[in-house]
Amino acid sequence: MVKPKWGYNHPEFGDQVETPAGWEDRKAVLKSRRAFFEVTLLDWIVRHDLNADGNILKTIVQKGIGYDRPSPND
C-alpha cells in the first residue's frame, strides 16, 4: 500500500503520471487515493549485521548446520 503523497500525488512526479486512454478524468481520483500493488518476491538474500552498526555484514549463501552468529572469540 502506498499513501497518496508518495504515490501518484508526489510533488516532483505527480504531473508525469501516465494513465490509459479514457482515464484522464480519473487522474484526480488516483491522486487522492491509496495505491495497492501486488508484488511477487523472486529472490531473497539473508544478511546479518554482526555488530549492529552496519560495518560488518554476513550474507548467507547456503544455510549451514550449527550456530549462525559468531562467538565473542571469532
C-alpha positions as CSV (number, residue, x, y, z in Angstrom):
1,M,0.0,0.0,0.0
2,V,1.3,3.4,-1.0
3,K,-0.1,6.6,0.6
4,P,-1.3,9.3,-1.9
5,K,1.5,11.7,-1.0
6,W,4.1,9.0,-2.0
7,G,2.2,7.6,-5.0
8,Y,0.6,9.4,-7.8
9,N,0.4,12.7,-6.0
10,H,4.2,13.1,-5.2
11,P,5.1,16.8,-5.7
12,E,8.1,16.0,-8.0
13,F,6.4,13.4,-10.2
14,G,2.7,13.9,-9.9
15,D,2.5,15.5,-13.4
16,Q,4.4,12.7,-15.0
17,V,1.8,10.0,-14.3
18,E,0.6,8.4,-17.5
19,T,-2.8,6.9,-17.5
20,P,-4.5,4.6,-20.0
21,A,-6.7,6.1,-22.7
22,G,-10.0,7.3,-21.2
23,W,-8.6,7.7,-17.7
24,E,-7.9,11.4,-17.9
25,D,-11.0,12.3,-15.8
26,R,-9.9,9.8,-13.2
27,K,-6.5,11.3,-12.5
28,A,-7.9,13.4,-9.6
29,V,-9.3,10.2,-8.0
30,L,-5.9,8.5,-8.4
31,K,-4.1,11.4,-6.7
32,S,-6.4,11.3,-3.7
33,R,-6.4,7.5,-3.0
34,R,-4.0,4.9,-1.7
35,A,-2.4,2.7,-4.3
36,F,-2.2,-1.1,-3.7
37,F,0.4,-3.1,-5.6
38,E,0.8,-6.8,-5.7
39,V,4.5,-7.8,-5.7
40,T,5.9,-11.2,-6.4
41,L,9.1,-12.0,-4.5
42,L,11.6,-13.7,-6.8
43,D,14.7,-13.9,-4.7
44,W,15.7,-13.4,-1.0
45,I,19.1,-12.7,0.4
46,V,19.6,-13.1,4.2
47,R,22.1,-10.6,5.7
48,H,23.0,-10.3,9.3
49,D,24.6,-7.1,10.8
50,L,27.1,-8.7,13.2
51,N,27.9,-5.6,15.2
52,A,24.6,-3.8,14.7
53,D,26.5,-0.8,13.2
54,G,26.3,-1.5,9.5
55,N,30.1,-2.1,9.1
56,I,30.3,-5.9,9.1
57,L,27.5,-7.8,7.3
58,K,27.3,-11.5,6.8
59,T,25.5,-12.9,3.8
60,I,24.0,-16.4,4.0
61,V,24.7,-18.2,0.7
62,Q,23.7,-21.6,1.9
63,K,22.2,-22.3,5.3
64,G,24.6,-24.5,7.4
65,I,24.3,-26.5,10.5
66,G,25.1,-25.1,13.9
67,Y,25.5,-21.5,15.0
68,D,24.6,-18.7,12.7
69,R,26.2,-16.0,14.9
70,P,29.9,-15.7,15.8
71,S,31.1,-16.3,19.3
72,P,33.0,-13.5,21.1
73,N,36.3,-15.2,20.2
74,D,35.5,-15.3,16.4
